[in-house]
Amino acid sequence: MREQEPLHNMSIERIKSVIDIVQKASDAYLFILDLTSDVYLIPESMTKRFALDSTRIENCTEALVKIIHPSDYAMLAEDITNCRTGKQDKHNLEYRFLDRNNRVVWICCRGTVVVGEDGHRLLVGKITELGQKAKADNVTGLRREIRFRLNAEEFLRDKPDSIRYFMRIGIDNFKEINEKYGTDAGDEVLYELSCCITETVGEKVDVYRLVADEFMIMDTFSESVDPQAVYNRIAEKVAQVVKEKGYSRFYTISAGVLTKDFAGKGSDDIMKLSEFALNEAKRNGRNQMALFNREKYNEYLRQLDIRKELRRDIADGFRGFEVYYQPIVEADTYRVIGAEALLRWKSEKYGDVSPAVMIPIMEESGLIIPVGRFVLWHAAAMCKKWLEKIPSFHVNVNLSYVQVHRSNLMADVERCMKEVGIPSNSLVLELTESGYIETDNRIQELFRDLKEKEINLAIDDFGTGYSNMRYLKEIEAKTIKLDRSFVLQALENDYDYTIICHLIDMIHSVGSMVCMEGIEYEHELDKMKKAKPDMIQGYLFGRPSPAAVFEEQFLM
């Protein structure tokens, strides 16, 4: 009679036969570890992924040394020993394997101890790659945002005082790298940066990869640390790597840091605040670190709320919006010959909101496009009415570069003039001086269209920006408006006054007129008139006012 097979051998083979069937329908690696004999049974797919030569490994403890990250081996060995000695009957750990290319792969290993009748102990379970569940990243070898949130929540809830800082790091030009060199090059850069970060902070400080090109450091280990010094060391390592690569892929990093007030916060708060701080570093010029600033954040939230209010009022028929008009007078006679249309908005929540606040918000959000049309149509309608009083009257309407780039501006202008019924020489479009004027193709196209349609152009705030005399002749602007800050310099000293006189002469020499802005007092008028401007605009002659008030003051 055949000798009966020992119970533990029968158990392991029967279990393995079931596992082999289940393995075919699973992305996880199912395994059996014989804790008594140290035999490790694994699927063939695991031998292809990791440096394991057989599906049956006789000396598991020795074999695992080759594929487990050195920093994690002691933790795993202790847990396995506890399962072998009966101190625990469950195995549940997250740690790092090294794949056949020696890249880090975060895994979650879970198992249950099964005890045979003879006391033989088997650990039966599964290994799951966390990267497949977005919990770890196989490009950098770091854990992902999901794991960061879980760990951060635990510390924020139970031990907020142990948190030294959160540092969110982003690559300043990652999109450019992907577009120019490809995603494989982008992955290499991510791996390089992850190494620079982990080498700087050490194994005991947690580092995670967030979305795209961003990383998060959560330091709950260091006794005393200066985040600025940490950032500087990481940036220095990055610069060294870039240099060693021959500057073939140049990139820099920015960082946003939170250092205090963690009590009562959750991971959502950390993600929002750190993102704001990182964006602040990039807004300030990139390649630098920014500490979270509560006052700036509150102002940012206020701007978001103002944007929401703007959207609501625009959608509600431009509720609270009104166009004001400031007179433009002839310099010799002080006769009103035109007006600049200026937008005003009164919010139900915030009251009168300064254009200096709302215009940038509308430009960033694109709301300046519908609001720009609102101003254009209102100004054209008033101009048509006032032409009956002053046949040569013109109205100036300010343009935003956003309108030029993101809308069919010329189509709007032509349709407006046709529907309202005003001649082209009664409309003057104002564009703020900028270096874009000379280099931007869309701006150059606009200039050509305006010239073809015989619509006048004014360059606003001249003297505050690029101030290149050469483009004045090329764009053939009808009017150059000298900013008040430029005028004040001329009022304060003779040298600047002489410069402004020569400037006006040069503007006249190319066939353009000069409107001097910001004249507020009689003594200013007396001096600046001698420089021979063509037009004057300023509080001395009238402040911006609603159409009815403007009409009563200047056209009756």
Protein Blocks (a to p, Z undefined) as FASTA:
>chain_A
ZZdddfklmmmmmmmmmmmmmmmmccbdcddddfknopacddfklmmmpccfbfbdfblm
lmmmmmgcfklmmmmmmmmmmmmnopaccdcdddddddfkopacdddddddddddfkopa
cdddddddfklnopacfknopacfklmmmmmmmmmmmmmmlpmbdcddddfklmmmmmmn
ojklmmmmmmmmmmmmmmmnommlccdddehjbccdddfkbmbdcfklmmmmmmmmmmmm
mmmnoomagcdddddddfehkghpafklmmmmmmmmmmmmmmnngjiacdddfklmmmmm
mmmmmmmmmmmmmmnooghiacdddddddfklopafbdcdddddddfklopadfklmmmm
mmmnopmmmmmmmmmmmmmmmmmmmmmmmmmbccdddddfklmmmccfklmmmmmmmmno
pafklpccdddddfklmmmmklmmmmmmmmmnopacddehihjlnopaklmmmnopabdc
ddfklmmmmmmpmklmmmmmmmmmmmmmnopacddehiabfklmmmmmmnopabdcdfkl
occddfklmmmmmmZZ
